[in-house]
């Protein structure tokens, strides 16, 4: 079934009011109107069977609308190249001739340019001809698809107090295609990269919530809200969605203005490419077309809104058990739960505990809670299917590893987010698409040896103590003895009461684990505080409160260490392995027909949601960021810390100060290499944190008497200092006054975070029987 969009009459009535609202909230400087008209033409008048030849910088200059004669890339490339060559010759002829001697074609092309254009500008234009693939058929298809999710998106925006026009952004990003992948690893309706998406969603080898239109829409709203809170400017906030917060803030500083037209016209950067410059004008065009669809396409039959309900699973379960219990077709369940990755549907992994399963809803169906009770006890598990890992040996190739385990190289690349099959190194641990113990009992059972402890066995098998105890009916005392055979594959024990207790988190051991972890963090903080107060430290701090900093950094370090110890899979990169599908969004160029232009496109920065400035200024200075030390700078520069102290006239033990600038020496490492190492450090730091936590929103508060960076971090549920700084990048924490507004990020633990629940088993190790205490 389809539903009709607004009638033509209502659509026409909305034109003026919509345009007014957009102009008030989203500025439309006259300088960018030609670009808006260009993208409106691309979205509504030219299909993917054709495109526009135009000037790259002045989108008001369109030389020709091309109808592509072939479906094949090579033939399309030749056709486009031939027309480019024609206009290069025409422009060069115009620049060489007297204007009175131009032929008819030359006069036509000259007439496309503003009056008074000089010869040197036309000479540059000859090398600045670009082809843009049409998108009208994709945009129309996106309007149809949008019916399924746009009501949810609009409700989300309304609940958060955000402009409803933001609901049009998926047209620019993906044409409302929830299966869209870009070549830089952006995925889903909202085209989140892995690094940015993990701030708000779970993204791993079992669940990738970027692919869920419902969850990712909430994440996109939170990201846009964050962008606006930092920029206080919707034009910049929208551009930051593509170019990154740090990038757009740097652009505004460089040109000395927050006016988007000035930034587009004057900002110059290696990463400031065609897509970034045009992202905001394209968005405005998409708003116009979306809100006035009948004006451009007539009446549109949009897909029916998806009506579902969700239920949080209190246990792990195979997907087949859920299809039976909820009486839903497997493909329908998969369509509603796009976040679940292939290993779940292949039966290699279970649907994780804590996952919000989306199922059909309606008056003819029983409530989801009632259907959940139908899941057979034998299909309820307290842990995930264990993973198998392989540690790379010197000389090994990815193809040889894949052959050994009977899997494809591409599967290993995808599971570990490898950019290339050549990007492996000796000592690296790879997650394999093969469950541990497959085909034998080695991954299902463990025989207790003398000296074993339950916590030691749990640690080696990747289970929580409570899960291991529940799976083996060990009772409250958790007694084990040599020779005892323990089930370690996560299957629920026969005792249903024990299963229910473990599944709902009421096991006493869970509370004990939490208290022990908390006590360990407090001990670590106290130890570091004592050491820090009596010995020199180079940790980044404020000049006003080094003692509080030491304690807060110790807590952050304990938190990071705990996260790092978990087996969390691969490190995020800006360009993860994906299928080779073009980005389906209307901003996608005809890459196949224009490889030179495709190579100019810059990948989305891995730290795109991070507003911190990691660049090196022209005078060789940098701004000190949280979680950095003088030792870090020395390491990234291949220098001794003492050299940096001399350069900055710093006494031994004086800490670097967050927000201050420090002079560096680039005698062994170039600035670009330093920035790369620095960003890699912060990317890893943030990746570890967001593997276990996600941002659930923000809270506005006021500075109280005696507040500092560290007390505010504690007030925000002990968020890392670097995250608090990211939400207040322009706030001088050394000059806080009561009543000053501060944004506190609210974080929540990821459901079923990998460090807590994924059982692991490493191939080629001595197995779980080699634990200490034997």
Secondary structure as UniProt FT lines:
FT   STRAND          2..4
FT   HELIX           8..25
FT   HELIX           30..32
FT   HELIX           33..44
FT   TURN            48..49
FT   STRAND          50..55
FT   TURN            59..60
FT   STRAND          62..67
FT   HELIX           73..96
FT   HELIX           99..101
FT   HELIX           104..111
FT   TURN            115..116
FT   HELIX           119..126
FT   STRAND          129..133
FT   HELIX           136..146
FT   TURN            147..149
FT   HELIX           150..159
FT   TURN            160..161
FT   HELIX           164..168
FT   HELIX           169..173
FT   TURN            174..176
FT   TURN            178..179
FT   TURN            183..184
FT   TURN            188..191
FT   HELIX           194..197
FT   TURN            198..200
FT   STRAND          207..208
FT   HELIX           209..211
FT   HELIX           213..231
FT   HELIX           234..243
FT   HELIX           245..255
FT   HELIX           260..266
FT   TURN            270..271
FT   HELIX           274..291
FT   HELIX           293..297
FT   STRAND          301..303
FT   STRAND          308..312
FT   STRAND          316..317
FT   HELIX           319..325
FT   TURN            326..327
FT   HELIX           330..336
FT   TURN            338..339
FT   HELIX           342..345
FT   TURN            346..347
FT   TURN            353..354
FT   STRAND          356..360
FT   TURN            363..364
FT   HELIX           368..372
FT   TURN            373..374
FT   HELIX           377..379
FT   STRAND          387..391
FT   TURN            394..395
FT   HELIX           398..405
FT   HELIX           409..416
FT   TURN            421..422
FT   TURN            426..427
FT   STRAND          429..432
FT   TURN            436..439
FT   TURN            442..444
FT   STRAND          445..447
FT   TURN            450..451
FT   HELIX           454..461
FT   HELIX           465..471
FT   TURN            472..473
FT   TURN            475..478
FT   TURN            482..483
FT   STRAND          485..487
FT   HELIX           496..503
FT   TURN            504..505
FT   HELIX           508..534
FT   TURN            543..544
FT   HELIX           546..565
FT   TURN            586..587
FT   HELIX           591..593
FT   HELIX           595..600
FT   TURN            606..609
FT   TURN            618..619
FT   STRAND          621..623
FT   TURN            626..627
FT   HELIX           630..637
FT   HELIX           641..648
FT   TURN            652..653
FT   TURN            658..659
FT   STRAND          661..663
FT   HELIX           671..690
FT   TURN            691..692
FT   STRAND          693..702
FT   TURN            705..706
FT   HELIX           709..715
FT   TURN            716..718
FT   HELIX           721..727
FT   TURN            728..730
FT   TURN            733..734
FT   TURN            738..739
FT   STRAND          741..749
FT   TURN            751..752
FT   HELIX           754..757
FT   STRAND          760..762
FT   TURN            763..764
FT   HELIX           768..770
FT   TURN            772..773
//
